[in-house]
Amino acid sequence: MLPVSEPWISDRELELVTDAVKRGWISPRGEYVDRFESLLAEFVGVDHALATTTGTAALHLSLVAADIGPGDEVIVPDMTWIACANVVRYVGATPIFADVTEDSFTLDPDSVRDNVTPDTAALMPVHLYGHPADMKPLLGIAQSHDLFILEDAAEAHGAIYDGDAVGSIGDAGCFSFYGNKILTMGQGGAITTDDDDLADRIRTYRRDGMSTEQKYYHPSVGYNYRLTNIQAAVGVGQLERSEEILDAKRRVADRYRENLTGTDLRVQAEHPKATSSNWMIATVFETREDRQRVRSALAERDIETRPFFHPLHDQPPYRADSTVCPTSKTLAERGLVLPSGPRLNRDEIDQVCKIVGQTN
């Protein structure tokens, strides 16, 4: 089987995990958690990186620490993983769905402007499939309306916007290290920020609301969202190899674009200001039928694909007749992700493209 994505784990990660196990530090305490946070902060270019159990937990903690809650609205792209909406509900706020752009599939600033109200408290741009959202106009909107910006960089480790790493541009950034992500620990997440006060609040909430100065004293309700030392050991190895992994992802993406240029198939665009981390090779077909025909042909040859995310406004927990996001709807109907693993070779990529070309 040729999977959509797969982790690239080397002997280095095995060496570090074995060391953590042999030392007996397998819970959230241990040197690898500290090393992981330090390496991630350096990788993103921020003062603080705070490891969490998942990317969803990272988003949730960030909203809690930013005091987003009942009566607040958070603008979220309509086409993304459902956790972006769920965490807004976790804190009692209301997710508002804005449309995405046709070329980069990320949050559309014009749609954001149309959805800002006096109750809007935050924006959550998602760097979808590894491509940065257009942050400059979003930062302008946030500044005009005093909004908190929470970057969802779960899929975009190493992506750059206008010279800055994603996760360093807004008030906080959140990463996922799930098994299919560019850098992985099997499961895990992290929050990055330059805000000292925000980081301190996150540390308190992350450890069941326990004071960082007085053990077993809990000034607030918190959550048990800490990463284990074993997972962090894998994360350290991945961050040490980040350049190698990102170079491989770029090679895969370049080969796809070379093969698919001139076809009817549209590949996610890379803007001049942006450097994508190429998490997924995201393509759009002329019709839903074209997509299904190609997907079936690839499946017959044991080649895995996956459709784009279903629009959030049409998910049962969030269904709303008043939401209008035509681009999100069209992309969801016609979008398909092709195998994108960092270890794909030229022959495998060429095989996928040949089947796509013959079938489409």
C-alpha positions in Angstrom: 0.0 0.0 0.0 1.1 3.6 -0.8 -0.2 5.6 2.2 -1.2 9.3 2.1 1.3 10.0 4.8 3.7 8.1 7.0 6.2 9.0 9.8 9.9 9.0 9.1 11.5 7.6 12.3 15.2 7.0 12.3 17.7 5.2 14.6 18.2 8.5 16.4 14.7 8.6 17.7 15.0 5.0 18.9 18.2 5.8 20.6 16.6 8.7 22.6 13.5 6.8 23.5 15.6 3.9 24.7 17.6 6.3 26.9 14.4 7.7 28.4 13.1 4.3 29.2 16.3 3.0 30.6 16.6 6.0 32.9 13.0 5.4 34.1 11.7 8.9 33.2 8.6 7.9 31.3 6.0 10.3 32.7 5.8 14.1 32.0 8.9 14.8 34.1 12.3 14.3 32.5 15.0 16.1 30.6 13.6 15.3 27.1 10.5 17.5 27.7 12.7 20.4 28.5 15.0 19.7 25.5 12.0 19.4 23.2 10.6 22.7 24.4 13.9 24.4 24.0 14.5 23.0 20.5 11.0 23.9 19.4 11.3 27.4 20.6 14.5 27.8 18.7 13.0 26.2 15.6 10.0 28.6 15.6 12.0 31.6 16.8 10.0 32.4 19.9 10.7 32.8 23.6 8.4 30.0 24.8 7.4 26.6 23.7 5.0 24.6 25.9 4.5 20.9 25.2 0.9 19.4 25.5 -0.8 16.1 25.0 -2.3 17.0 21.6 -2.6 19.8 19.2 -6.3 20.1 20.3 -5.1 20.5 23.9 -2.7 23.2 22.7 -5.6 25.2 21.0 -7.8 24.7 24.1 -5.2 25.9 26.6 -4.4 28.9 24.4 -8.0 30.1 24.4 -8.4 29.5 28.1 -5.2 31.4 28.9 -6.3 34.3 26.6 -9.6 34.5 28.6 -11.8 33.7 25.7 -15.2 32.5 26.9 -19.0 32.8 27.0 -20.2 35.8 24.9 -17.1 35.8 22.7 -16.9 34.8 19.1 -13.9 33.3 17.4 -13.5 33.4 13.6 -12.4 30.0 12.2 -11.9 28.9 8.6 -14.8 26.9 7.4 -12.5 24.2 5.8 -10.3 22.7 8.5 -10.1 19.9 11.0 -13.1 20.0 13.4 -11.0 20.5 16.5 -10.7 24.2 15.6 -14.4 24.6 16.2 -14.6 22.2 19.1 -12.1 24.0 21.3 -14.1 27.3 20.8 -17.1 25.4 22.2 -15.0 23.9 25.0 -14.5 27.4 26.5 -18.1 28.4 26.0 -17.5 30.8 23.1 -19.1 30.7 19.6 -17.2 29.6 16.5 -17.9 31.8 13.4 -17.0 30.3 10.1 -15.3 32.4 7.4 -14.6 31.3 3.9 -11.2 30.3 2.5 -9.3 31.4 -0.6 -9.5 29.4 -3.9 -5.7 29.2 -4.3 -4.1 28.6 -0.9 -7.2 27.2 0.8 -6.6 29.3 3.9 -8.6 31.9 5.7 -9.9 34.6 3.4 -9.3 38.1 4.9 -12.3 39.6 3.0 -14.6 36.9 4.5 -13.1 37.6 8.0 -13.9 41.3 7.7 -17.5 40.4 6.8 -17.8 38.3 9.9 -16.3 40.6 12.5 -18.8 41.8 15.1 -18.6 43.6 18.4 -18.5 40.1 20.0 -15.5 39.0 18.0 -12.6 38.2 20.4 -10.2 36.1 18.3 -9.1 34.9 14.9 -7.8 31.4 14.3 -6.0 31.3 11.0 -5.1 27.7 9.9 -2.0 27.1 7.9 -3.7 24.4 5.9 -1.9 21.4 4.4 1.4 23.2 5.3 0.7 26.5 3.5 0.7 29.7 5.6 -2.4 31.8 5.8 -2.1 35.3 4.4 -1.2 36.8 7.8 -0.5 40.5 7.0 -4.2 41.5 6.4 -5.3 39.3 9.2 -2.9 41.0 11.6 -4.3 44.3 10.4 -7.9 43.2 11.1 -6.8 42.0 14.5 -5.1 45.2 15.4 -8.1 47.3 14.3 -10.5 45.3 16.5 -8.2 44.3 19.3 -8.4 40.6 18.6 -6.3 37.7 19.8 -4.7 35.8 17.0 -4.2 32.1 17.5 -2.3 30.4 14.7 -3.2 26.8 14.0 0.1 25.5 12.7 -0.7 21.9 13.3 0.1 20.9 9.7 2.9 23.5 9.0 6.1 22.8 10.9 8.8 24.9 9.3 6.5 26.9 7.0 7.5 30.6 6.5 5.4 33.7 5.9 7.2 36.9 4.9 10.4 35.8 6.6 8.8 34.6 9.9 8.1 31.0 10.9 4.5 30.1 11.4 3.7 29.9 15.1 5.7 33.1 15.7 3.4 35.6 13.9 0.3 35.8 16.0 -0.2 36.0 19.8 0.3 32.3 20.0 0.8 29.3 17.7 -0.2 25.7 18.1 1.4 22.6 16.6 0.4 19.0 16.4 2.8 16.0 16.4 0.3 13.4 15.5 1.6 10.3 13.6 0.9 11.8 10.1 2.4 15.2 10.7 5.7 16.4 9.2 7.4 16.1 12.6 5.8 13.5 14.9 5.8 12.0 18.3 2.9 9.6 17.6 0.7 12.0 19.5 1.4 15.4 21.1 1.2 19.1 20.7 2.8 22.4 21.6 2.1 26.1 22.1 4.6 28.8 21.0 4.5 32.4 22.0 6.6 35.4 22.9 4.1 36.6 25.6 5.6 35.9 29.0 2.3 36.3 30.9 0.4 34.1 28.5 3.1 31.4 28.8 2.9 31.5 32.6 -0.9 31.1 32.5 -0.6 28.2 30.1 1.9 26.4 32.4 -0.6 26.8 35.3 -3.6 25.5 33.4 -1.6 22.7 31.8 -0.8 21.2 35.3 -4.3 20.9 36.7 -4.3 24.6 37.6 -1.5 24.0 40.2 0.6 27.0 41.2 4.1 27.1 39.7 5.4 28.5 43.1 3.5 26.4 45.6 3.2 22.6 45.1 -0.3 21.1 45.4 -1.9 24.6 45.7 -4.4 25.2 42.8 -5.5 28.8 42.3 -7.7 27.8 39.3 -9.4 24.9 37.6 -6.9 23.4 35.2 -6.3 20.4 32.9 -3.9 17.5 32.8 -2.4 18.3 29.3 1.3 17.4 29.9 3.5 15.5 27.4 5.4 12.4 28.5 9.2 12.2 28.5 9.1 9.3 26.1 7.1 11.2 23.5 9.4 14.2 24.0 12.4 12.0 23.3 10.9 11.2 19.8 10.2 14.9 19.3 13.8 15.8 20.1 15.0 13.4 17.5 12.5 14.7 14.9 13.5 18.3 15.6 17.2 17.4 15.3 16.3 16.0 11.8 13.9 18.7 10.8 15.9 20.1 8.0 16.3 16.6 6.4 12.6 15.9 6.7 11.5 19.3 5.3 14.0 19.0 2.4 12.4 15.6 1.6 8.9 17.1 1.7 10.0 19.8 -0.7 11.5 17.3 -3.1 8.2 15.3 -3.1 6.1 18.5 -3.7 8.4 19.7 -6.5 8.2 16.4 -8.3 4.4 16.5 -8.1 4.2 20.0 -9.4 6.6 19.2 -12.3 4.4 16.2 -13.3 1.0 18.0 -12.9 1.8 21.3 -14.5 -0.2 21.7 -17.7 -3.0 19.3 -16.6 -6.5 20.2 -15.6 -5.6 19.4 -12.0 -5.0 22.4 -9.8 -2.4 22.0 -7.0 -2.5 24.2 -3.9 -0.6 27.4 -4.8 2.5 28.7 -3.0 2.3 32.5 -2.6 5.4 34.7 -3.2 5.4 35.7 0.5 5.0 32.1 1.7 7.2 29.0 1.9 5.0 25.9 2.4 6.1 23.0 4.5 4.3 20.8 2.0 2.5 18.6 4.5 0.1 17.3 2.0 -0.1 17.4 -1.8 -3.6 19.0 -2.0 -5.2 19.0 -5.5 -8.6 20.2 -6.9 -10.5 18.6 -9.8 -12.9 20.2 -12.2 -15.8 18.2 -10.9 -16.7 15.9 -8.0 -17.1 13.1 -10.5 -13.6 13.6 -11.8 -12.3 13.4 -8.3 -14.2 10.2 -7.5 -13.1 8.5 -10.7 -9.4 9.2 -10.0 -9.8 8.2 -6.3 -11.3 4.9 -7.3 -8.6 4.2 -9.9 -5.9 4.9 -7.3 -7.6 2.7 -4.7 -7.7 -0.2 -7.2 -3.9 0.0 -7.2 -3.7 0.2 -3.4 -2.8 3.9 -3.4 -4.4 5.8 -0.6 -5.9 9.2 -1.0 -8.2 11.4 1.2 -10.8 14.1 0.4 -10.5 17.6 1.7 -12.1 18.5 5.1 -15.9 18.7 5.1 -17.1 22.3 5.7 -17.5 23.0 9.4 -20.7 24.9 8.9 -22.3 21.7 7.5 -21.1 19.4 10.3 -24.1 18.3 12.5 -22.8 20.1 15.7 -22.4 23.3 13.9 -24.9 23.3 11.1 -26.2 26.8 10.4 -28.4 27.9 7.5 -27.1 31.5 7.7 -23.4 30.6 7.0 -22.3 31.2 3.4 -18.9 29.8 2.4 -19.1 28.9 -1.3 -15.3 28.4 -1.8 -15.1 26.0 1.1 -18.0 24.0 -0.2 -16.6 23.7 -3.7 -13.1 22.7 -2.5 -14.6 20.1 -0.2 -16.5 18.6 -3.1 -13.6 18.5 -5.5 -10.4 18.4 -3.4 -8.2 15.3 -3.1 -5.0 14.7 -1.2 -2.4 12.5 -2.9 0.3 10.4 -1.2 2.7 12.9 0.4 5.1 11.0 2.6 8.7 12.3 2.8 10.2 8.9 1.7 8.3 8.7 -1.6 10.6 8.1 -4.5 10.4 9.5 -8.0 9.0 6.3 -9.5 6.2 6.2 -6.9 5.3 9.8 -7.5 5.4 9.3 -11.3 3.2 6.3 -10.9 0.5 8.2 -9.0 0.7 11.1 -11.5 0.4 8.7 -14.5 -2.8 7.1 -13.1 -4.2 10.6 -12.3 -3.4 11.7 -15.9 -4.9 8.6 -17.5 -8.0 8.7 -15.4 -8.8 12.4 -15.2 
